[in-house]
Amino acid sequence: MPAIAAHKLQIIRTLVETAPDAALRSLELALANAGGQGALATVRAMVEDETADRYVRNTILSPIAPLCQPRPEGLPQFPRRALALLWKALKVEAPRQVAEGAARCNPWDLDNGAPDVFNELCKMAARGLRAAERPDYEAIAQICDADELADYLDLSVIVRNALPRLSEWVSRMSGERAAAARLAYRDACAISDDAGPRMFEMLAAHLPEPWRILRVISAVMDRPNDRYLASSEVKEFGERMLADIEASIEHVRGFDLDGGEASGRSAAASAQRIAHQLTEFEQAVDVAKDGPWGKRLAKFKQAAAQAAETRMNAADKELGLALPLRPISMMGKMGGGKGVPKLEEAPDAILVRRATSALAFIEDLRPCAAQAGYGSTRAKALEKLNQRLDQYIEDSLHVARTGEGGDPQVARAYLEIAAAYIAHTRDEKTAEIVRRRAVAAMAA
């Protein structure tokens, strides 16, 4: 394969340098089997160099790196390009320190603590942003608040030292760990009066679930009451969690069954998060019933339970539509009986998908239902669903075996659907038994 023309190579280099991290990783995997020569080898080398450079950049600028990635609306963030421009400016301004930092980025050095050169580069970046004398620093000022980014960089030393302990702080706080968190907070406040909340923002950005930073805040403030916290400089973290709970309740209340299994599981994940957040909030904050947040929490608990129960109670109707019945007598038409499976037409894919969504939702509520106060509702819903499924399966097996009362092939299709449903309401082992019985019935 001929070499890539210079102007095309520059275009590719620009695309590689501006690609998001996830896209760069995908590109690296795609080119992993490229040969050692030719055009693809050139591109692969370019991608590998960029990947290595970003590893160094993200390690040295790790305290602020997550703030320069896409984050939920309302959270502090800077453009991804700002991080790239900042790193470019440092490589021009301090090439020796950057080279030293790159040489110290191996895991063995990091296990012994971050090298001083990492923090030195962060301080240089903060000074450069405020001075704005170099083109790359000026470019950053045009796309975001450079002074605010510099304020975050001022806390790099404190945050970098706290990051190795952050997982312990949010998983199992102890007296010793709480003391370390308070010390970090005190050091941050010594830099500026408003640096404390900024430190929490930086730490939260490194957490898979940023709302868990409330546990660290609670330790620093010795489990404050909601009146104090709601009027403090860190009230935004509490308000943010409450807003997240409210949004999750709306998600559970209004998720679209047409989205199928993925939609149901996503809504159940929101319900689980609600339960975790409500528990976390009450453990982290001394909430008074008549306090500024106590009333809202009580309202959210009730609303979350009602939303989940409403969706669970509607599942039986969706199951009935997906697995239709026909009356067995005139009395059946008048409501005197539930009827037998209607096995004359192929299953309706839309109705099947809607029922799958409802059942997947109920299935995934198992970890949080009892804690959230709707465990009995879930148990009753499952009992009702399983009764319907058991009878439907037995009747459909009879049709598949004898051909009486419907089309055996249609019965086979519905049995496969019923097996998938019972995997949600019971378990996969039961579903496999249904599938084996269906095969045996068709072979009879």
N, C-alpha and C positions, 0 to 999 in steps of 0.2 A: 504494500500500500504506500503510495507516495506521501511525502511529508506534507504537513498542513502549512498553507501559506501564512506568512507573517501576520497579515491583517486579520485573517481568520483566527489565528492563534491568540491574538490580543482580545478578540471578541470572546473567545472561550475562557480566557483568563479572567476577564471582567465578570462573566457569568458565574464562574467558580467562586470568585472572591465575594460576590454579593449573594450567593445562594444561602438559604437558611441552613442551619446545622443538620436538620433532619434530611433535607435534600442532598446535602453533601455526603452524608453517611450512605444514603441510597446509591448515589453515584459511585462511591468508593466500592461498594459491594458489587455493583454491576460491572465495574472494570477490573475486578479482582483477578479474573482469568485472562486478561489481556496479555499478549506476549511481551517480550522484553524489547522488541523493536517495532517500528512503524508508528503510524499516527496515533493509534489508541494507547500505545505505551507512553507517548508524550503527554497525552491528556491524563492518563493514570498518574504519572509522576507529578503533574500539576495539582491534581486532586489530593494526592498524598502529602505534598508539601503544604497545601492549604490546611489540611486536617491537622497536621503536626503544629502549624503555626497557631491555629485556633486553640489547640490544647494548651499551649504555652500562654496564650492571651487569656483564656478563661481561667487558668490557674492563678496567674499573677493578679488579674482583676476580678477574682472570684467573689469578693464581697459585693460588687455591684453588678456582676454579670447577669443574674436572674432578673434584675430590674430592666435590663435591655432586651428582654424577650417578651413576646406577646403575653399579656396578663388580662384577667377579667376586667371589664369596664369599671372604672372607679378606683382602681388600685394604682398607686404611683408606678410609673413606668417611663422609660425613655426609648427612643427609636433604636432598633437593632443597629442601624448604621452609625449611631453615636459611639457605640463600643468599638466598631471597626475603625472609625476616624481617630478615636482616642489612642488606640493601639498603634495606628500608623504614625501619629504625632510623636509618640514615645520612641518609636524606632528611629525617627529622624533626630529627635532631641537628645536621646540617651542610648545610642547603639551599644555602648559597652555594658551598661546595666541590663539592657534587654538580653544581650548575649549571655551574661552571667545568670540572669533569671532563667533563661531557657536551659542552661546547663544544670540548674538546680531543681528542675521540675520532675526529676525521676522520683518514683514512689519512696525510695529509701530515704532521700532527704526530707520529703514531706512528712514521713512518719516521725521524724525528730523535730518537727516544728517548722513553720514557714521561715525561709531565709529572710534576713533583713532587707535584702534587695527588693523583695516583693513589695514591702510596705514603702520603701523609698520611692519606687516607681509610682505607687498610688499617690504619694504626696506630691511628686513632680507633676502628675496629671492634674491634681487639684489646683496647683499653682498656675499651670499652663492654661487651664480653663478660665481662671479669673483674669489672667493677664491678656489672654486672647491675642497674642502677638504672632502666632504661627497660623498659616492658612487652614490647617486641619482643625485647630481649636476654634477659629472663626467660623468654619463650616458647621461645627457642632452647635455653636450659639445660634445659628440660623434655623436649626431644626428642633431645638429644645431649649429648656432653661439651663444654660451652662453653669450658672451660679448654684442652682439647686443640685446639679450633678456633682459639683465640687464639694458641696456640703455633705453629700453621701460619701464621697471619697475620703473626707476627713475622718470618717469613722472606720476606715478599712482595718486598722490595726486591731481595734477592739472587736469588730465583727469577725475578723479572721481567727482570732484567738478563741472566740466563742463557738464557731461553727463545729469543731470536732466534738463539742459537748452538747450540741443542740438536740440531737436525737435522745440523749439521756434526759435532758430537761423536759421534753414534751412527752416522754414515755413513762418515766418513773422519777418524779421529783423527790428529792430528799433534802434534809436540812443543809447538808454540805453543798449540794447543787444549787439550792436556793440562795445560799450565801454568795456563791460564785456569780450567779445571775445578777444579784443586787450590786456586786462590785463592778460588773461590766456596765450596768446602768449608771452607776455613780460616775464612772470614768467618762461615759458618753456625755452626761450632763455637765461635766467639767469643761468640755469643749465648747458647748453653747447650751443655752437654756432649753432650746427646742430639739436638742439632739437625741433625747431619750426616745420619743416616739419614732424618730427616724431610725434608730438602732433596731427597734422592734420591727419596723417595716422591712429592713434589710434581712433580718433573721427569718421573718415570715416568708419572704420570697424564696428562701431555700427549702421550705417545707412542702411536701406533696399536698398537704391540706393546710393552707396558710392560717385558717381560723384557729388551729391548735396553738398558735402563739399566745392565746389568752391564758394558757396554763403558765407560761413564763411570766407574763404580766402579773398574774395572781401571786406567784412566788415572790416577785420583786416588791409588790405592794402588800404582802402578807394577807392575802384573801380579803380584798376590800369589799365594802358593801356597795350595792348598786347605786345608791345616792351619790356616794363619793366618786365612784368610777365614772358615772354618767356626766359628771361635771369636771372631770380631770382632763389633762392634756392627751390622754390615751383613750378617751371615750369612743373615738372613731372605730377602734377594734371591736368593741362591744356592739356598736350600732351596725357595723358591717356583718357581724355574725347573725344578728337578728334579721337583717335584710336578706341574708342568704337563706335563713330558715323560712322566711315568708315566701321567697321565690321558689323554694323546694316544695312547699305546700301547694302552691299554684301549679307546679309541674305535676304533682301527684293528682291533683284535682282535675287537670285538663289534658293529660297525655292522650295521644291519639292511638286508639286501638288498631287503626289501619296500618300502623307502623310495625305490627307483628311482634315477634318475640323480643327483638332488640328494644322496642319502645317500652314493653312491659318491664323488662329488666332494668332499663334506665330509670323508670319511675320508681321501681322498688329500691334502687340504689339511692334515689333522693329521699325516700322514706327512711332508709337506714341512716343516711346522713343527718336527717332531722333528729332522729332519736339520739344519735351520738352527740350532736351539737347541744341539744337541750340538756343532756346529762352533763356535758362538759361545762356548760355555762353555769349550771347550778353548783357544780363542784368548785369552779374557779372564783365565783362571785357569791358573796353573801346576799342573796336576793330576798327582799322584803315583799310581802304580798301587795302592799300598797305603795311600793317603791316605783320609780320611773320605768324600770324594766320588768318588775315582778308581774304587773298586770298584763303586759304584752306576752310574757312567757306563758302565763296561764291560758291566755287566748290562743296562742300558737299550739299548745298541747292539745286543746280541745279541737281546734281546726284540723290539725294533722290526723288525729284519730278519726274524725268525721270523714275526711277526704279518703283515707285508706279504706274505711268501712264501706263507704258508698261504692267505691270501685270494686271491692270484693263482692258485695251483694249483687252487683250487676253481672257478675261472671256467669251465673247459672243461666241467665237469659241468653247471653252470647253463646254458651255451649249448646243450648237448645236450638238456636238458629243454625249453628254449624253442623249439628247432628240432628236433622229434622225427623220428626215422627209423623205418622199418619194414624188417624183414629181407627180403632178396630170394630166400632159399632156406632150406631146413631147416638147412643149415650156418650160415646167418646167425643163426638162432635159437639155435644152439649156440655162438655166438661166433666163427664162421668169417668174418664180414664185418661191416662197420659198417652196411650197408643203404643205402636211398635215402630221400629225404624222404617223410614221411607227410603227404600233402596231401589229407586227407579231411574234416577238421574245422577250424573257425576257430581261430586262435591263442589260447592261454590268456594273458589279459592279466597275470595275476599272475606267471607264469613268464617272460613277456617282460620285465616290469619288473625282476624279480630279475636276469636276465642283463644288462640294461642297467646296473644298479647295479654289477655286478662288472666290466664292461668299462670303464665310466667311471672306476672306481677305477684300473684298470691304465693307462688312457690318461693320467690326470693324475699318475701317478708318474714320468713321463718326466723332469721337471727334477731329481729327487732320487735316482733309483734307483741310478745309478752311484756317487754320493757316499755313499749309505747302505749300499752293499755288496750290493745285490740286483739290480744291472743285468743280470747274465747270466740270472737267474731270470725277470726280466721279458721279456727277449728270447726265451727259450725258450717262455714262456707265449704270447707273441704269435705266434710261429711256429706253434705247435700250433693256436691259435684260427683263424689265417688259413687254414691247410690245411683245417680243417673248414668254414669259411665258403666258401672257393673251390669246394670240391666240392659243397656244398649249393646254392650259387647256380647252378652249371652244371646240376645235376640238376633244379632247380626251373624254370629257364628252358626246359628241354626239355619239361616238363609244360605250362608256360604256352603254349608254341608248338604242341604237338601234341595235348594233351589226354590223352596216354597216361600211365597210372600215377597219376592223381589229378585233382582238380578244378582247372581253370585259374584260376578266381577265387580259390580258396584259395591256389594257388601265387603269385598276384599279391600277396596279402596278406603271405605269408611272405617274398617277395622284398623288399618294402618294409621289413620288419623286419630282414632280413639286410643290406640297404643301410645302415640306421641303425647296425647293429652294426659293419659294416666301416669306418664313419666313425670309430669309436672305436679300432679295431685298426690301421687304416692312416691314411686321411685322407678328407676330404669329397669330394675330387675322384674318388677311387675309388668312393665311394658314389653319386655322381651318374652315373657310367658304368653302374653296376648298374641304377639307376632307368631310364636311357634304354634299356638292353637289355631290361628288363622290359616297357616300353611297346611296343617294337618286336616282342617275342615275342607279346604279346597281339594285336597288329594283324596278325600273319602269318596 
